Structure formats: structure tokens, C-alpha cells
Amino acid sequence: MNRITVFVMSLFLIFIAGCGATNDLTVKLSSPKTFTPVKPYVMQFKLTDKQGNLVKGAKVSADLTMKNMDHGTTPAAVEEIGDGKYIGTVKLPMNGDWVANIEVNHDGEKFEENKQFTVEEKTVENAHKVTKEVALPDFNLIDENGDKVTRQNLVGKTVVLTFTYVNCMDPNACPVLLKNFSNLQQDMKTKGSNTEDLLLVSVSLDPDNDTPEAMKEHAKKMNFEMSYLKMLTGDKQEIQKLAGTLGEHFEKNGAEVLHDNKTFIFNPDGKLTHEFTGSNIDRNELLQVVSGEK
């Protein structure tokens, strides 16, 4: 066999090997910015295919190592919670820069991808604080009474804002996000906290179906105190503008809306001060951030 033939065959084998390693899946890692020593640190992995569809039934594992220090490998226990979302739980030994080596097995194929993230040990001062400069954008929506609501209606108050929709299919998403509002209202009432300068806002991600009447009925079922809570709906482009500014990703998939589970806190100047990632929020932390009471 001459050298040219060997060279051509080598190139062919390299091409075949490269094709076999092609990754048709995308992994998105959502990780909290802070952690509490000895308590579980919870990350979320979301898998999508080339068409953007969520991938279910995959086997996902993650091994964590420190980026600039040798402290061995810390494995995370990963389980699927449905709809292409996977939760990884681990006890981090220390703060710093970490690398998650994520391995995915799906339909007989395996691929690995590294994702970097940074965490600080949680303190009262840094819990859920944001480092990016983000302000409420101008928007024009309507509330559960059909009344117009703009940015100016929110400025001047501490605003707690999240994104949900009435016919949410994921019991771990919208119902939990709105339960956080219920808990906060209960805790504010128990402590006798002043709510005159506080506003809780839920923005619909399904405005085609979430009419003001539907939102009002949903709020009634949640038994909300409506004096300082609004359920907003309206033009989809207005909602996309607001969500895009805050980094809230969502997309319609049939009757379901796939979306991030986030809660945002704004100061009276309309500046973003805190961001809670994930639907489950420690009610004491939320109360403390919102009211400033310990």
C-alpha cells in the first residue's frame, strides 16, 4: 500500500471519527450564584435537540472540579424531573470557579460537554444579588381588570416580578412561582410589614389565552391579596421585550409554554437588585430581601 493510499485512508478515518462525535444536543446549565456549606447545591440541566425540542429520557451525569485548584472530583446526583429538565444535587466544599463535566447518554449515543460557573458562599449581603446593570424597560400591558399598566406604574415601589401562565402544565413551575407570592403575602401580614410601597407582578407567557378575566379568576383561586398584586397580560411583543431584557427565555410548544423559572426584585428606581433562579425560593430569604427585615 503506497503512502498516498495510506494518507487518504487516514483522512477518511479521521472524518468518520469526527462525524461519530457530532453533538446534536445542547445542554443549558442554570446554577445559583451562591451556596450554603453542608447544604445541597441544586443545578438544573436542560437538554434540547437541533430543532430546539426538549429531550426526555436521557441519562445525565455531572462531575464537578475546581477550575484553578486541585481538590479532586465532586460528583452530582442527577435526576430527570420531566420535560427535558434534569436536576443535579451536590454539596460543594468551597466557593470559587467550577467546571461541570456533563455526560449525556441518549438513544445509544454519548457526548460530554464542560460548563463553567462561579459560586460564592451565601451571606445576607450577597444572596441573589445581581452584578449586571438591568433596568425595567418601557412596556405597555394590561392587568386583570383590563387597566393599562406601564413602567411608570411600577417605578417608585419595590417590585417582585415573575413570569407564569394560567394553564401551566408543569406542577414544578408556575404553581410554585405563584405559591412564593402567597407565602410572601402571608409572611408580610404575619410580621405586620408595610406593603404600601410593594408590588407583586406576574406577567403572562401565554397572552393568547390569558385574558384579563382568566387572570382575575386565577388570582381569585390563589386567594391573593390584590391590593399590591397585579396579573399582567397583553401584546406578545411587549411581553417578549420585557422578558428579553431580563433574560427570561420562553417558547410556545403546542399548548405548553416552556420557560425559565425566575423571580426578579427591583428597587423603587426600577433597577434590578436580586434574581432568584428556580421555582423553589426559601420564603425567609425572599421576605428578608423584600422587606429588609431579619
ZIJO-V185372 format. One record per backbone hydrogen bond with DSSP energy under -0.5 kcal/mol. NH is the residue of the N-H (numbers start at 1). CO is the residue of the C=O. If there is no record, write none. Layout:
BEGIN
NH,CO
NH,CO
END
This chain:
BEGIN
6,2
7,3
8,4
9,5
10,6
11,7
12,8
13,9
14,10
15,11
16,12
17,13
18,14
19,15
20,16
21,17
22,19
24,22
26,48
28,46
29,27
30,28
30,44
31,29
32,42
35,120
37,35
39,36
41,90
42,40
43,41
43,88
44,30
45,86
46,28
47,84
48,26
49,53
52,49
55,47
56,54
59,105
60,58
61,103
62,76
63,101
64,74
65,99
67,97
71,69
74,64
75,73
76,62
77,89
78,76
79,87
81,85
82,85
85,82
86,45
87,79
88,43
89,77
90,41
92,90
96,119
98,117
99,65
100,115
101,63
101,99
102,100
102,113
103,61
104,111
105,59
106,109
109,106
111,104
113,102
115,100
117,98
119,96
120,33
122,35
127,123
129,126
130,273
134,132
136,270
141,149
142,233
143,147
146,143
149,141
151,139
153,150
154,151
155,151
156,268
157,154
158,197
159,157
159,266
160,199
161,159
161,264
162,201
163,262
164,203
168,165
171,169
173,170
175,170
176,173
177,173
178,174
179,175
180,176
181,177
182,178
183,179
184,180
185,181
186,182
187,183
188,184
189,185
190,186
191,187
192,188
192,189
193,188
198,195
199,158
200,228
201,160
202,230
203,162
204,232
205,164
209,206
210,206
211,209
215,211
216,212
217,213
218,214
219,215
220,216
221,217
222,218
223,220
224,219
226,224
228,225
229,226
230,200
232,202
232,230
233,142
239,235
240,236
241,237
242,238
243,239
244,240
245,241
246,242
247,243
247,244
248,243
249,247
251,258
253,256
256,253
258,251
258,256
260,249
262,260
263,276
264,161
265,274
266,159
267,271
270,267
272,134
273,265
274,265
275,128
276,263
277,275
278,261
281,279
286,282
287,283
288,284
289,285
290,286
291,287
292,288
END
